[in-house]
Amino acid sequence: MAPSNESHKTFATVGIVVTLTLYLIRRRFRGATCKSLALMQGKTVIITGANTGIGRETALSLAVREARVILACRDVQKGENAAKYIRKNTPDGEVVVKKLDLASMKSIREFAEDIIKAEKRLDVLINNAGIFQPPLQHTEDGFELQFGVNHLGHFLLTNLLLDSLKQTEMSRIVIVSSSLHKRGRINFDDLNSEKHYHKGEAYNNSKLANVMFARELHRRLAGSNVSVYCLHPGVVNTNLGRYFPWWLHIIFTPLKWLFFKTATQGAQTTIQCAVAGELTGVSGHYYGNCKEEPWDKAALDDDAAKKLWEVSEQMTKL
Ligand SMILES: NC(=O)c1ccc[n+]([C@@H]2O[C@H](COP(=O)([O-])OP(=O)(O)OC[C@H]3O[C@@H](n4cnc5c(N)ncnc54)[C@H](OP(=O)(O)O)[C@@H]3O)[C@@H](O)[C@H]2O)c1
């Protein structure tokens, strides 16, 4: 028996309602867009981990704004592929790839030396690279990988580049943390996870270390021309979950489509902190969805932040 006109109508109505609901859910989760039209002609920006995800989309937006964008990547070939993608999408800006492995203090020092020698100015440093919940692994210098890359690597890099940032008028340091820092804890008795390793806890702790670093850096730079911005990008569909098992990726695929930001959407708060004119000189705040958010109480332990700085200095032999 052929379906009646009535069942066609019901089918069409259900289809429209479902499509509209999915569209509204996706819209709800895409987050805010950076509204700033600021150009960055003559400005130089470094973005760590810029070969993919949030870093690559940030680099594209800054190239569109005519910046000289240095993609600081551990795999130069992946960096060149990202540079090709950016050049294909915009003829503007100047895109340069340089080798930086944040899991190696030697690599960080070589990178910083090269920047100090080769670059006349450094307007924005974006500490974006990150690693999420790998099984227990160590950096070249023996640090637990997440603490080593997410915190210590960026701590050393930033400090080595501070003079260049100070020599450039109104420069910025943008630190990409995560809202998961709210579940973190800085355990000074076992910073390097030698007694106990839990991959989720180690990520949260490394992101809390990012936040404490941002606050202490801001305190130390008070009265200087360098401003510090800390942010969480939201939940973003990138390669960050690369250590999840394959079956979890399959379960997550429809959820990612519905509830996760795209990498372009996830890059918006970073872009806002890097370029927005109204944020010039506005240092020491935390951002999400392109606007200021309050620091979580986990971030407010300034004594722990000072101690973490001192311990990080010793660990990185700064
Ligand atoms: N995605 C999210 O939902 C989310 C949420 C909150 C916070 N975040 C933060 O956002 C930042 C960017 O993450 P994403 O989502 O764009 O992830 P992603 O797609 O995995 O990108 C991470 C980048 O970091 C690089 N990286 C990893 N280890 C490195 C090392 N040792 N040296 C240099 N670079 C290294 C990666 O290089 P390879 O490609 O060579 O591995 C990659 O370019 C991270 O700090 C992350 O913690 C992301």
Ligand as a Chemical Component Dictionary entry (heavy atoms), coordinates in Angstrom:
data_LIG
# 
_chem_comp.id                   LIG 
_chem_comp.type                 NON-POLYMER 
_chem_comp.pdbx_formal_charge   0 
_chem_comp.three_letter_code    LIG 
# 
loop_
_chem_comp_atom.comp_id 
_chem_comp_atom.atom_id 
_chem_comp_atom.alt_atom_id 
_chem_comp_atom.type_symbol 
_chem_comp_atom.charge 
_chem_comp_atom.model_Cartn_x 
_chem_comp_atom.model_Cartn_y 
_chem_comp_atom.model_Cartn_z 
_chem_comp_atom.pdbx_ordinal 
LIG N1  N1  N 0  40.601 20.929 21.949 1  
LIG C1  C1  C 0  40.035 21.248 23.106 2  
LIG O1  O1  O 0  38.872 20.902 23.368 3  
LIG C2  C2  C 0  40.795 22.055 24.115 4  
LIG C3  C3  C 0  40.123 22.392 25.308 5  
LIG C4  C4  C 0  40.821 23.126 26.259 6  
LIG C5  C5  C 0  42.122 23.527 26.032 7  
LIG N2  N2  N 1  42.750 23.167 24.863 8  
LIG C6  C6  C 0  44.146 23.584 24.684 9  
LIG O2  O2  O 0  44.293 24.175 23.404 10 
LIG C7  C7  C 0  45.645 24.037 22.959 11 
LIG C8  C8  C 0  45.665 23.580 21.508 12 
LIG O3  O3  O 0  45.114 22.288 21.441 13 
LIG P1  P1  P 0  44.327 21.720 20.175 14 
LIG O4  O4  O 0  42.970 21.384 20.643 15 
LIG O5  O5  O -1 44.505 22.565 18.986 16 
LIG O6  O6  O 0  45.098 20.310 20.029 17 
LIG P2  P2  P 0  45.919 19.656 18.806 18 
LIG O7  O7  O 0  45.117 19.727 17.570 19 
LIG O8  O8  O 0  46.333 18.327 19.314 20 
LIG O9  O9  O 0  47.181 20.605 18.677 21 
LIG C9  C9  C 0  48.194 20.580 19.647 22 
LIG C10 C10 C 0  49.449 21.149 19.051 23 
LIG O10 O10 O 0  50.487 21.063 20.039 24 
LIG C11 C11 C 0  51.632 20.498 19.406 25 
LIG N3  N3  N 0  52.552 19.849 20.329 26 
LIG C12 C12 C 0  52.351 18.752 21.088 27 
LIG N4  N4  N 0  53.489 18.410 21.717 28 
LIG C13 C13 C 0  54.427 19.311 21.348 29 
LIG C14 C14 C 0  55.787 19.482 21.619 30 
LIG N5  N5  N 0  56.473 18.626 22.396 31 
LIG N6  N6  N 0  56.450 20.523 21.068 32 
LIG C15 C15 C 0  55.808 21.368 20.250 33 
LIG N7  N7  N 0  54.517 21.256 19.922 34 
LIG C16 C16 C 0  53.833 20.231 20.467 35 
LIG C17 C17 C 0  51.049 19.516 18.406 36 
LIG O11 O11 O 0  52.043 19.120 17.448 37 
LIG P3  P3  P 0  51.891 17.707 16.660 38 
LIG O12 O12 O 0  50.779 17.875 15.684 39 
LIG O13 O13 O 0  53.231 17.522 16.036 40 
LIG O14 O14 O 0  51.583 16.682 17.696 41 
LIG C18 C18 C 0  49.948 20.365 17.836 42 
LIG O15 O15 O 0  50.465 21.256 16.891 43 
LIG C19 C19 C 0  46.303 23.051 23.931 44 
LIG O16 O16 O 0  47.095 23.778 24.840 45 
LIG C20 C20 C 0  45.127 22.418 24.669 46 
LIG O17 O17 O 0  45.469 22.018 25.969 47 
LIG C21 C21 C 0  42.105 22.455 23.896 48 
# 
loop_
_chem_comp_bond.comp_id 
_chem_comp_bond.atom_id_1 
_chem_comp_bond.atom_id_2 
_chem_comp_bond.value_order 
_chem_comp_bond.pdbx_ordinal 
LIG N1  C1  SING 1  
LIG C1  O1  DOUB 2  
LIG C1  C2  SING 3  
LIG C2  C3  SING 4  
LIG C2  C21 DOUB 5  
LIG C3  C4  DOUB 6  
LIG C4  C5  SING 7  
LIG C5  N2  DOUB 8  
LIG N2  C6  SING 9  
LIG N2  C21 SING 10 
LIG C6  O2  SING 11 
LIG C6  C20 SING 12 
LIG O2  C7  SING 13 
LIG C7  C8  SING 14 
LIG C7  C19 SING 15 
LIG C8  O3  SING 16 
LIG O3  P1  SING 17 
LIG P1  O4  DOUB 18 
LIG P1  O5  SING 19 
LIG P1  O6  SING 20 
LIG O6  P2  SING 21 
LIG P2  O7  DOUB 22 
LIG P2  O8  SING 23 
LIG P2  O9  SING 24 
LIG O9  C9  SING 25 
LIG C9  C10 SING 26 
LIG C10 O10 SING 27 
LIG C10 C18 SING 28 
LIG O10 C11 SING 29 
LIG C11 N3  SING 30 
LIG C11 C17 SING 31 
LIG N3  C12 SING 32 
LIG N3  C16 SING 33 
LIG C12 N4  DOUB 34 
LIG N4  C13 SING 35 
LIG C13 C14 SING 36 
LIG C13 C16 DOUB 37 
LIG C14 N5  SING 38 
LIG C14 N6  DOUB 39 
LIG N6  C15 SING 40 
LIG C15 N7  DOUB 41 
LIG N7  C16 SING 42 
LIG C17 O11 SING 43 
LIG C17 C18 SING 44 
LIG O11 P3  SING 45 
LIG P3  O12 DOUB 46 
LIG P3  O13 SING 47 
LIG P3  O14 SING 48 
LIG C18 O15 SING 49 
LIG C19 O16 SING 50 
LIG C19 C20 SING 51 
LIG C20 O17 SING 52 
# 
